[in-house]
Amino acid sequence: MYNGVRAVLILILMVCSLGRVSATSMAETALMVEVFAGNDTIVCHNANVDITALNAYIIGVPDGNWFTSGTGSFSPGNSSSGLFSLTTTYNPSPSDFANGSVTLTLVSDDPDGPGPLVQINDAVTISFQTAPTIVCISNLNISLDDNCEQEVLVEMVVNNPIEPMAYYQVECYDENGFVIPGNILTSDHIGQTISFSVFHECGGNSCWGDLMVDDKLPPPLFCQDLTISCSDPDGPFDVGFPIPSNATVIDEGNDVFTVLNFDACTDVTLSFEDNVVSLLCPSGYESRVERTWNATDAHNNNSQCTQSIYKEIQLISDIVFPPNYDGLNEEVLSCSGNWPQLPNGNPDPSYTGYPSTDLCENMESTFDDLMFDECGGGFKVFRSWIVIDWCAATNESHNQIIKVMDTIAPAIFCGDDIVLDTDPYHCGVVNEYIPIPMVTDDCSSYISEAAV
């Protein structure tokens, strides 16, 4: 027991001169002595006391001595007292054990020998514990923690254990009879019946029992509300999942996902359902998506949470119009290109672009095309867009130029080489048929000429 005893000793030296006491010379020295005998301790009946385990100390003087209130002895030396710097063990006597406890006192050396300073001491009580009765609690169900682990402690398996708990020794065995290291149950033991035994160091009493290992914790979900633009996609891969960022998500389709590295015990099946609530223009939001997440692990533990995704209305000043396809902004389209067409043959906006309003309910857009023919199969489209903001009752116009040009020359496919024989009686060639090369052009008509 530590009483916090400290002695602060001040020595004042006075110098006498000419029959009078004066303070012309004064020296002040402060000396601190501190003694700690250790915390009160319990040891087994008939066991010796390990003095070094008390972590006692003396500060301010070189050494000190141990003394006992009982009739035991200190070692080495087997004496009723022991030098602090050398003593390692106290050997209780039968009468010490019979009394149930003994007090050991640690006393410091005298700080100044014959001077006025005194020794400092502190005491520790050593109690002796006899073999306690041990009653094991059997047929337990132990649920693993959020790390999918649980150490089996004596407090879990013994009814009313007596301090100190360190004197109990617990040992667990799996269903194959192998010792479980550190008595730490993991996902490997889920569903198993684990046997255990408990042994007490004081007297050797023991008991045993069984326990069942379960996983009862549902996967933890962390839903957070957020605000996005109505023009932004709101899929979970865009706005996030209610799980830690280090988890691995596998898309199984139909808004169902398998999640790895999330629940410490098993993989998790994650799914969601959306309920879209339309909001009025003055709120500043187009809609609110109420997304309900559902997570289920392999042991049918289930958790849910709801995430609100607010979609802000779009301002007409934020609209981005599609670019021109005029060879300056974007390349002109080839009349032989494989781009989608409207029924009138003009390029479809799915290819040449829409204004950025397609996901916002407060915005709507439409267009008109004016077409100009070009040489061959080419043409130009003057596309007039108009965007209307139904919340602000305003609109914005924009003109888009789309050129479709004949940019590829006709393709000529000549036949194989031909060898013509001359007439033996005339300096000339006998009339022969020469095949006309095949000419193709996807955009326009063509004129072919041949020269021999």
RAFENNOR-V776448 format. One record per backbone hydrogen bond with DSSP energy under -1.0 kcal/mol. CO is the residue of the C=O (numbers start at 1). NH is the residue of the N-H. E is the energy in kcal/mol with one decimal. If there is no record, write none. Layout:
co nh e
CO NH E
CO NH E
This chain:
co nh e
9 31 -1.1
15 22 -1.4
17 20 -1.8
20 17 -2.6
29 11 -1.0
31 9 -1.6
33 7 -1.1
34 59 -3.2
36 57 -2.2
41 127 -2.8
43 129 -3.0
44 47 -1.8
49 51 -1.0
49 90 -2.3
51 54 -1.6
52 55 -1.1
57 36 -2.7
59 34 -2.6
63 109 -2.2
64 84 -2.7
65 107 -3.0
66 82 -1.6
67 105 -2.9
73 91 -3.7
74 79 -1.7
75 88 -2.6
75 89 -1.9
79 74 -3.8
82 66 -3.4
83 86 -1.4
83 87 -2.6
88 51 -1.7
89 75 -2.9
90 49 -2.9
91 73 -1.8
93 97 -2.0
94 98 -2.3
95 99 -2.0
100 128 -2.6
102 126 -3.2
103 69 -2.1
104 124 -2.5
105 67 -2.3
106 122 -1.9
107 65 -2.7
112 115 -2.0
120 108 -3.2
122 106 -3.2
124 104 -2.7
125 41 -2.1
126 102 -2.1
127 43 -2.8
129 45 -3.0
135 159 -3.0
140 212 -3.4
142 214 -2.8
145 148 -2.4
149 145 -2.5
150 185 -2.9
153 156 -1.3
154 158 -1.8
157 137 -2.8
164 167 -1.5
165 168 -1.8
167 201 -2.6
169 199 -2.3
171 197 -2.2
172 180 -2.6
173 195 -1.7
174 177 -2.2
178 174 -2.6
180 183 -2.2
181 184 -1.7
183 152 -2.6
185 150 -1.5
186 189 -1.9
187 190 -1.1
189 192 -2.3
192 213 -1.7
194 211 -2.5
195 173 -2.9
196 209 -2.1
197 171 -2.2
198 207 -1.8
199 169 -3.2
200 204 -1.4
201 203 -1.3
205 200 -2.7
207 198 -3.1
209 196 -2.5
210 140 -1.7
211 194 -3.3
212 142 -3.1
213 191 -2.8
214 144 -2.2
226 310 -2.6
228 312 -2.9
229 232 -1.9
235 238 -1.7
235 239 -2.5
236 240 -2.0
241 243 -1.3
242 222 -2.1
244 247 -1.6
248 260 -2.9
250 258 -2.5
255 272 -1.2
256 252 -2.4
257 270 -3.0
258 250 -2.8
259 268 -2.0
260 248 -2.2
268 259 -3.0
269 296 -2.1
270 257 -3.2
271 294 -2.6
273 292 -2.7
275 290 -3.0
277 288 -2.5
280 283 -1.5
281 284 -2.0
284 313 -1.8
286 279 -2.2
287 311 -2.7
288 277 -2.9
289 309 -2.5
290 275 -1.6
291 307 -3.2
292 273 -1.6
293 305 -1.4
294 271 -2.2
295 303 -2.2
296 269 -2.9
297 300 -1.8
301 297 -2.0
303 295 -2.7
305 293 -3.1
307 291 -3.2
308 226 -2.0
309 289 -2.9
310 228 -2.9
311 286 -3.2
312 230 -1.9
315 318 -1.8
316 319 -1.1
320 356 -1.6
324 330 -1.1
325 403 -2.6
330 327 -2.9
333 405 -2.8
334 337 -2.2
340 348 -2.3
342 345 -2.4
346 342 -3.4
348 351 -2.4
348 352 -1.8
349 353 -2.4
355 357 -2.8
357 360 -1.7
362 390 -2.7
364 388 -3.1
366 386 -2.2
368 384 -3.0
370 382 -3.3
372 380 -3.4
375 378 -1.7
378 374 -2.7
379 404 -3.3
380 372 -2.9
381 402 -2.4
382 370 -1.5
383 400 -3.2
384 368 -1.6
385 398 -2.1
386 366 -1.8
387 396 -2.3
388 364 -1.8
389 393 -1.6
389 394 -1.2
394 389 -3.3
396 387 -3.1
398 385 -3.5
400 383 -3.0
401 325 -3.0
402 381 -3.1
403 333 -2.6
404 379 -2.6
405 335 -2.3
405 407 -1.2
411 440 -2.6
413 438 -2.2
421 430 -1.1
426 428 -1.9
428 423 -2.6
438 413 -3.3
440 411 -2.8
